[in-house]
Amino acid sequence: MRVLLVEDAQDLAEGVAARFARSGIVCDLAGDIAAAEDFHAVQRYDAIVLDINLPDGSGLSFLRGVRAKGDRTPVLMLTALASVDDRVTALDFGADDYLSKPFDQRELEARLRALVRRDSGTKSEDIILGPLSYHPASQSATLAGERLELTRREAALLGVMMRHPGQSLTKQRLYDSLYSFDDADVGVNAIELYVARLRKKLAGSAVSITTLRGVGYRIDVEA
């Protein structure tokens, strides 16, 4: 999952981003609306966490602009404003959820996972592909009931691919799901290494990752 966090309180934003990283969530930080617009113009996100009170205006104006373009990316409002009127206004502007400060990081992450599931039309927390199961909350996977030993990056990559079974995913798309703009020193070819590692761990099972030359990768399960 890749998230855009629009928050001007630097300590809070960096703390949230650091905990996201430990949970396998890639996060880009924007301290104001202008930065958020720059990020959003060049990157696709699974969800946006948006503060209302920002240095260059209201986060609601950014939200309104996103929705005016027909972009349905799930948006969770994160703010110290907690009145019913504030919540109603945010939801009417197109927000999908609302969390007041202070908050528990576990709840924030659970709400984001729920929003992403809702956006993809799935109900279950676990993602299942034949004998392979992936649990986003713990970044863990089992194959035929046996736990797979996965690094954080391997787990994140597996989760992304399992959300799109049978679909070709470009190397760039997978890279964008694993790395933020701050990871510019990591090349896109790192995806090849992680795919190779996952293949070894899935070897002998009904689940396979196919390389589509010049296109990308696809995960499938034998019928």
Secondary structure, 3 states (H helix, E strand, C coil): CEEEEECCCHHHHHHHHHHHHHCCCEEEEECCHHHHHHHHHHCCCCEEEECCEECCEEHHHHHHHHHHCCCCCCEEEEECCCCHHHHHHHHHCCCCEEEECCCCHHHHHHHHHHHHHHHHCCCCCCEEECCEEEECCCCEEEECCEECCCCHHHHHHHHHHHCCCCCCECHHHHHHHHCCHHHCCCCCCHHHHHHHHHHHHHCCCCEEEEEECCCEEEEEECC
